[in-house]
Amino acid sequence: MAGPTVSRRRLTLGVLISGSGTNLQAILDQIADGRLTCTIGVVLSNDAGAKGLDRARAAAVPVVVVPHRGFASREDFERTVTEELERHSVELVILAGFMRVLSPWFVRRWSSRLVNIHPALLPAFPGVHGQKQAFDYGVRFAGCTVHFVDEGTDTGPIIAQAVVPVIPDDDEDALAARILAAEHRILPQAIQWIADGRVRVVGRRVWVEGVRPGSDDARFNPALDTSR
């Protein structure tokens, strides 16, 4: 059976960063090679020294810095951020390592148009340092999650997840690097699904039209003993 017919339009993204911007780079790379049919209207950071800004400049993407210090409130800061996003005709906001807690005002302003990438298998290990939380807890599987943002901390409806096994000689850095590689794959894919109009939210459940389900086979870590 043929898959669904989707109308690909160039959705305009606003990408918010605070650091090195490797997820931004994954988005830029997939736009450049045609796998992601979107345009980045602006890359915005609260930190003028964020290395991700250089990635945006190298790709000739507009850059805006809005330092969070000096505003009377979070909402005042976010109103300025929103003005910049609107000035660049942003339709979908991507939080790609944006290290600021967002107010209910901002979340409501961009409701259903605000997406985050989190380095853990939500709802486990929300908040900061999800990889470290998982490693310290001793999980056998870690991973990452793309989700819509609501007013809670990493509690919004889940669009996609990737599972990353923890291997015996892992340290925190090695595990974090493999999780990051998975982030670079699922974030652009989730954005493309949204751009194609294939994403529908029903309650807490996100449905993506026409995608193949993941394998229904269980994964085991450690592997089961099959010698018996």
Helices and strands as residue ranges (DSSP letters): E 11-17, H 22-32, E 38-45, H 52-58, E 63-65, H 74-87, E 92-95, H 104-109, E 114-118, H 130-137, E 141-148, E 158-165, H 172-195, E 199-202, E 205-208
